Amino acid sequence: MTTGSDRIRIVSQEAAYWLIRWTDDAGKMPPEDQQEFNLWIRQSPENIAEFLRALEMNSAFSGKKLRDQITKVDSNVIHGDFGNGVFQYDYQPCASVSDEVPRKRKPATVRKWVARAAMLVMGASLVFTLADRTPEGVVETAASHLQQLNIEDGSGIQMDARTRLKVEMKPEERIIHLYTGQAVFDVISNRRRPFIVRTSLVDVTAVGTRFAVKVDEIGVTATVQEGVVEVTPRDRGDGQAVRLYPGEQLHIPKTRVQQFSEQRKEPVDVKRELEWTTGWITLQGTTIGEMANEFNRRHKVQVRIDDASLAARRIDFARIKVTSVESFEDVLKSQPNMRVTNNGSVITLTQQHRSE
């Protein structure tokens, strides 16, 4: 389970990352990165507060600005020196931000970039206080993109890539129609107005909780991190509801061979199951075939494996950026005796013999 302190720590790291980007790029970040910053700052009031706090801390250093003390950025570790020796700061950037070393441009005045960033923060604050509107119609995320939605009751929805859903707010209930893909729901408690994620197979109902629902070609999967949810078959006549508690998961296959109430729920590592919401996934003992299936679900570029033995090979450990095709390729290329070819639309994996 992700604790409140864990979330604050991650947000603080993200805020530090963005502050460094602003100071280093002097307000000249590529448009796509500026867009990602805008999305990040609007995700929650916590992001706004932490970014303002980072600005205040940076100003407190006076002549020793954070930007001036950064010696290098590699992978996701920042190296810096404020006069007491070099320190390393492990940051967790937001889901879609490039991990490349920030471009070293001639910095603008501190006043310019602070004013620019502050304007964006103020704009984001207005979004939360004045324009926190429920999205209308079907919302769909593109391949290789994650998206955060905030609805009028204060609940939040974090959408995985290639996910389609529709929000329907009624006086007596809140319904999220999840057509395909995966989403995590942070639900504000309201016992008189239940929160229902509706799929073609089941309804997943919660009062106040954090849980995930995935819809794919093999069925529906519900996973609970906090609180309690109730999973009910849409046909209503096929057995009783199944109740899920924190750390439990239930998979409902499209073709059921038993009564719904007899479906087995399983204990899972929820932190690992929902890690994708941080923009990263950790693979440990995962087969290449399973890894490819998760990749294909999120990206327009598709992986093809013709060799069954290659698909069954397990990867001991790897950490992959969810929205990055290159991150996935790098892990595969690090595997022994494997050839990876990418023609722009298909990544093909084949066995590479030692003589080649």
N, C-alpha and C positions, 0 to 999 in steps of 0.2 A: 504494500500500500504506500502511495506517495503521501508523505506527511506535509503539513503546512510549511515547516521549516525547509523541507526539500524544495518545494515550489518556489519559495522566496529566494533560496540560493540560486536556483536555475534562472529566475527572472533577473537577479542581480548580475549574473554572469552575462546574460544576453544584453542587459543595459550597458555593461562595461564594453562589450564588443561593439555595440552601435556607437558609443561615445568615441571610441578609438577610430572607427570608420569616419565619423563626422570630422574629427580633428585632423586626421591624416589626409582625407580627401578634400578637406576645406569646402564642403558643400558641393563638390563636383562629382559625386558618386554617379555611376552609370544609371540611367533612368530605371532599369529593372531593379537595381539595388535600392534606389529611393522608394520605389513602389513597395518592395518588401519591408522597408523600414516603416512606411505608412501603415501597412497591414499589421505589423508587429505592434506598433504603438497603440493601435485601435483594438487589440485583442482583449485587453482588460485594464481596469483602473490601476492594477498592480504594476503593469508595464509603465504607465505614465508616471506613477509615483517613484519607481526605481530609477527611471531615466532622469527625472528632476533631481533625485538624490545624487546620482552620479555627476550631474552638472555641478551641483553644489560642492561636492567633494573635490572635483577637479579644480574649481575656482579657489578652494582653500589652500591648494598647493602653491598658489601664487606663481612665482618664477619657475617652479618645477611642475609644469603641466604634464598631465598623463601622456599626451602625444609626444612630448619632448623626451620622455624617459623610456619609451618603448624601443628596445634594441632590435628585436626581430619578432616575427610571428610565424610559427611553423605548426602545421597540423592544426590542433585546437589548443595550443599552449602559447600564451603571451609571455615574453621575457622582458623584464624591465628593471630599472635601477633608479631609486630615489635617493641615492647617496649612502645607503646602508647595505650595499651589496646587491647582487642580481637576485631577483625573485622570479618565480614562475607562477603564472595565473592560468588555471585551466578553465576556459570558457566554453559554454554550450550555445553556439549561435542558433538563431531561429531556423525554422524548417528549411527555407528555400534560399538562404544566404550563401554565397560562394565562400569556400574556405581558402581561396587564394590569398596570398600575402597582399594586404592593402597596397594600392598603388601609391608611390611616393611622389606627390606633387608639391609644388611650392605652396605652403599654407597661406590661407587668407588671414585676415586679422581675427583674433579670438572673438571680438564683438560681432563680426559678420556671421560666423558659423553658429555662435550661441543664439543669436537673434533668429536665425533660420530654423534651427532645431526647436527653439522655444515656440515659434509660431506653429510648427507642426504639432507639438505637444498640446498647445492650447486648442488647436483644431480638433485633436483627438478627444480632449476633455469635453468639448461641446457635443461630439458624437455620442458620448456616453450619457450626458445629462439631458440633452435635448432631442437626440435623433436615434435613440436605441430602438429601431423599428424592426418588426418581424418581416423577414423577406417574403415577398409575394411570388406565387407561382413555383414552378419546379426549379430547384437550385442544383447545379451540376458542376463538379470539379473536373478540371482538365487532367490529362495524363501528366504525371510527374509534379503535381501541385497539391498542397494541402490547403484547407480553408477553415477559418473560424467564423461561426455565426452566433450572434447574440439576439435572443428573442425578447419580446416585450415584458415577459414575466420575470426576467433576470436570469433565466436558464441559458446555458451555453451548449453549443454543438460544435465539435471538432470533426471535420470531414476528412476522410482519407482521399487519396487520388482516385479518379474515375468512380465517383460516388454520385448517385442521384437521389434526391429526396424532396419532399414538399411539406411545409409547415402549415398546419391547420389549427388555428386558435379558436376554440369555442367557449362559451360561458361556463359550460359544465365540464369540459375536458380539453386537454392539449394533445393533439395528435400529430405525430411525425410519420409521414408515409415514406418508408425507406424502400426504394425500388431495387437498388443494386449498390454494391460497395460496402463501406464500413464507416461507422461514426461512433464517437464517444460522447455521452450525454451527461452534463453536469446539471442536475435538476434541482430547482428551488422548490422546497416543500410546500404543498398546498393540498391537504387531504380532501378538500371539497372539489378539487379540480385535478384529477389524476393525469399523469403524463404517460402517454401511450406511444410506443414505437410500433407501427403497424407494417407487417410484411405480408407476403402472399400466403405464408404458412401459419404464422403465429402473431399474437399481440404480446408485446413485452411491456408490462405496466409497472410504474414506480411512483412513489409519492415524493421522496426527496433522497437522491442517491447519485452515485457516479457509476455508470455502466456502459458497456459497448455492445453493439449489435452489428453482425456482418451478414450480408446476403451475397451468395455466390452461386455458381452453377451446381453445387452439390447440396445446398440447403441453407439453413439459417443457424448462426451461432450467437449465443448471448453470454456475456461475461460480466461479472459484478466485481467492482472494486470497493465500493462503499454502500451501505444501506441494504435494502432487500428489494428484489423485483419478482414479479409473478409472470410466468410464461403460460399463455393460454392458447390452445389451438383455435384457428379461425373458424373451423366447422362446428366448434362448441360441443359436438356430440361424441367426440373421440377422447373420452377420459377426462380427468380433472386437471386443474392447473398444476404446474411444477413451480415451487418457490426456490429462488436462488439467493444465497447469502454471500458475503464477501469472500473472495478467493475461489468461487465456484463458476463453472462453465457448463452450458448445455448446448449440444449440437442436435439440430432437428433435420434429418436428411429429407430430401424431396420425396423419396419413396419410403414411407414408413412401413415397417413390417411388424409393429407391435402397437399396443395401446399407448396413447401419448403420455399418460401418467406413469408408464413403465419406462419411459426414456431415462437413461442414466445420466446424472450430472457428475462432473469430474472436478477434482481439485486442480487448480492451475496456479502458475506463478503469474499473478495479475500484472505485476510491474513489468515483466518481460512481454506479456501479451499486449499491453497497451503502450509499450515503449515508442512505437511509431509516432505517437503524438508529440514527442520531443524532436522529431525530425530524423531520428536514428533508430536502427534496429541492431541488436546483437545476436549473432548466430553462434550457437554452441551445440555441436553434435547434430546439426541439421544436414539433411541430404541435399545434394546439388539440385535434385529434382524438386524438392519442396521449396528451396530457395528460388528456383526459376518460376514456380507457380506464383509465389508472392510478388516477384518482380513483374511478371506478365499482367497481373491484376492491376498494377499501378501505372504501367508505362505503355506508350504507343509502340515503342520498339519492343519486339517480342523475342524470347529466347527459344531456340530449338535444340533439342537433344535427341539424337537418333539412337544413341547407344544406351541401353538399359543399365548396363553396369556402371556407366559414367553417371547416370542420373541417381543411382543408389549410393554413390560415394559420399562419405560424410566429411563435413568441414569441422575441424576441431574448434576453431574460434575465429570470428571475424566481426567487424563493426562497420556497418554500411549506412551511408546517408540515404534516406528513403527516396528523395526526389532526384537523386543523381544516377544517371546511367553509367557515368565514368567510375563512380565509387564501386558499383557492382562489378564492372569489368575488371577493375584493379584486383579485387578479391579473387576472381576466377583466374586471372593471369598469374597470380601467385601460387596457384595449385600445381603440383608436379604432373608432368606428362599430360598437359592439357593444352589444346590449341583453341584460341578464341578469335573468331573473325566477326566483324561487324560491317555490314554493307549499308548501314543507315536505317534499315527497317527491321532487320533480323540479325540477332546474335547467335551464331552457330557454335556449339561446343562439340569437339571431337577429341578422341584419344590421340596423343602424340607419342609415337614410338621413339625409343632412345636413339635409334639409328638415323632419325630425321634431323 
